[in-house]
Amino acid sequence: MGRCTVESDVHEQEGRGVGPQRMNVKKLTRGPWIWVFLALFVLLVGSRWLAPSGFKKIDTSEALELIRTGQVERAEVIDNEQKLELTLKPDAKSDAADGSHRVMAYYVTPRGEEIVRLLEQYQPPKGYDESNPQPGWLSSLLITVIPLVVILGIFWFLMSQMQGGGSRVMQFGKSRAKLVSKDTPTVTFADVAGVDEAVEELQEIKEFLAEPAKFQAVGAKIPRGVLLYGPPGTGKTLLARAVAGEAGVPFYSISGSDFVEMFVGVGASRVRDLFEQAKANAPAIVFVDEIDAVGRHRGAGLGGGHDEREQTLNQLLVEMDGFDVKTNVILIAATNRPDILDPALLRPGRFDRQVAVDPPDMNGRDKILKVHAKGKPMASGVDLLAVARRTPGFTGADLANVLNEAALLTARAGAKLIDDHALDEAIDRVVAGPQKRTRIMNDKEKKITAYHEGGHALVAAALRHTDPVTKVTILPRGRALGYTMVLPTDDKYSTTRNEMLDQLAYALGGRAAEELVFHDPTTGASNDIEKATTLARRMVTQFGMSERIGAIKLGQGQGEVFLGRDYGHQRDYSEEVASLIDEEVRRLVEAAHDEAWEILVEYRQVLDDLVLALFERETLNKKELEQVFAPVVKRSERPVWLSSARRVVSDVPPVLTPTERSADNGHATAPRGLVPPPPVAPPVADEH
């Protein structure tokens, strides 16, 4: 699963190259300049219509008095507006004008002739004008139409921007799928590592498209759809990009959220348009990323209104397997949540294949690291297989981030080669966050942290079914004041009851150490208590590992997908059973707490030596921890546990596998007689 975090798809828009001129025009229309020009235009029109003309408004009687007193230099009578505009002499003194040399007055009664006679009588030095202008039909039309055109233009522009810009305002029902062309930088199956099964399935899709006659000769039909599902960062989108690079047929890429817009029916219209484009260029591949955006279970919403997503999903179901049986289009979809998809979408005939893209195993992580290490200067002693062994559960995205962080740390230190120290620090940064160098703890808090982490490490080292302790540190990192790293040597796909009991004891080792040494526990164990309680409750309600409850699944998690995680949780048991569950959870946690306490009391001197070593070096690796834990002897096996006293343990040992037989030199081990445990008495409820 190589390069699984490279998510930057480079496609040609609508399958055609976009020239520089078109790009410049598009950039100009989407930039702020169009808004600047529009604002200037509106300001210009507004200033023309609304700005004052420079005349101060006065009463009509005051204007007539200015004419009679000879203070007017020039006058203009605008009869159609019943307005009188006067320009006063420079030496005019009038309280009405208030310092202004240009005044105006309106007359509401037909007094135009009276004003003209008054002006003829007193004769302003620069004369007067009497006008009755009538606006032309063209100017009247422009005055009426221009505001409407401006408003419609603004509305048109806003709608265009909302729906993708340009002249596509009425084309919001068109598909936004991007067509991958030959000029696009391609990813091939050679760039993918760690998911060999998924590559094989998709490789067969490529062969279907390249050589259909080979499969049609034996009556095989081309699959309609392939669903890639798995945790985030495992490389689902990368696999689809690899198919695009290998297929040699038109490849359309779209996100599930691109189907749904603010207008009802747009999603279904875009689905129709997408498949019409794909059918016109068949055979073709359509890739829908995050299909759960439109493929959620129908009928799960609140209320009785019509759901736009359901209409889009219905159209998608018809296009994938409807009356048109000649469709030669393969749909590849990716999702992180296959559990919430509609059952009609998952049935054969639509998604014929459902390919799980899980986090890689150790060999897969090694291959992914090698893919991402290409082009990076690695030191000669770096062992990527050891890095893969120290990163269980990491996805391809996590591994790519580890190598990128190591490269950044190397460049920051001024070095030229990426060494083991940079990789070790990069793993710690990905797991727990960057180191808090500015967080200074006093000696008391540092001592408490050392005993807390030492308790975790010592309990884990003394138990028989825990993984090896690889690192203990008291340096603050992320949200933690310190941490203990326990990593498995091999990949595990199931967990035994003894392993879970060891996990409970190991989780409570820090709290037990605080109680043993300081007799005053702190809040630092809150996350440990939360993890222990969650694991114990799952052992009782999900895994059937309680004698009093039995192998019964309690609680249902199949709630409505739109009601939220907490609301979708249903309880299908009585209050008496709920009380019994609480008692069993408490019993498991208390037993683990007691077991951790016993280990710490037995090896108190080892715990003190570990704390002194942590104070001296702050971080201890696996080899240093092995020296400190040399006196520790693994605890003996727990008694055989059965869920009921009625069952008897068989004394016949399990059959030896070929690997075990070869390791035993062909000699079978002697059968071990197992004594059935005594009847389990119901525990007494603790009183508080």
Salt bridges, closest charged atoms under 4 A:
ASP9 OD2 - HIS11 NE2 3.93
ASP9 OD1 - ARG241 NE 3.07
GLU14 OE2 - ARG168 NH1 3.88
GLU65 OE1 - ARG68 NH1 3.87
GLU73 OE2 - LYS126 NZ 3.77
GLU81 OE1 - LYS83 NZ 3.39
GLU85 OE2 - LYS83 NZ 3.23
ASP98 OD2 - LYS56 NZ 3.56
GLU114 OE1 - ARG111 NE 3.45
ASP129 OD2 - ARG74 NH2 2.24
ASP191 OD1 - ARG3 NH2 2.94
ASP196 OD2 - LYS367 NZ 3.56
GLU201 OE1 - ARG353 NH1 2.94
GLU204 OE1 - ARG353 NH2 2.27
GLU246 OE1 - LYS206 NZ 3.07
GLU261 OE2 - ARG176 NH1 3.41
GLU261 OE2 - ARG270 NH1 3.24
GLU319 OE1 - LYS279 NZ 3.19
ASP321 OD1 - ARG224 NH1 3.93
ASP321 OD2 - ARG347 NH2 2.72
ASP324 OD2 - LYS279 NZ 3.47
ASP339 OD2 - ARG337 NH2 3.21
ASP342 OD2 - ARG298 NH2 3.11
ASP366 OD2 - LYS370 NZ 3.53
GLU405 OE1 - ARG429 NE 3.24
ASP424 OD1 - ARG390 NH2 2.43
ASP424 OD2 - LYS471 NZ 2.86
GLU425 OE2 - ARG477 NH1 3.11
ASP428 OD2 - LYS471 NZ 2.59
ASP467 OD1 - LYS492 NZ 3.00
ASP491 OD1 - ARG365 NH1 3.31
GLU499 OE2 - LYS492 NZ 3.57
ASP502 OD1 - ARG638 NH2 2.49
GLU514 OE2 - HIS452 ND1 2.77
GLU515 OE2 - ARG511 NE 3.11
GLU515 OE1 - HIS593 NE2 3.42
ASP528 OD2 - HIS452 NE2 3.04
ASP528 OD2 - HIS456 NE2 2.99
GLU547 OE1 - ARG587 NH2 3.01
GLU575 OE2 - ARG571 NH2 2.51
ASP582 OD1 - ARG537 NH2 3.21
GLU583 OE1 - ARG548 NH1 3.16
GLU584 OE2 - ARG548 NH1 3.74
GLU584 OE1 - ARG587 NH2 3.07
GLU595 OE2 - ARG635 NE 3.63
GLU595 OE1 - ARG638 NH2 3.08
GLU598 OE1 - ARG635 NH2 3.18
ASP608 OD1 - ARG604 NE 3.14
GLU618 OE2 - LYS446 NZ 3.30
GLU624 OE2 - ARG617 NH1 3.59
GLU637 OE1 - HIS465 NE2 3.12
ASP686 OD2 - ARG586 NE 2.98
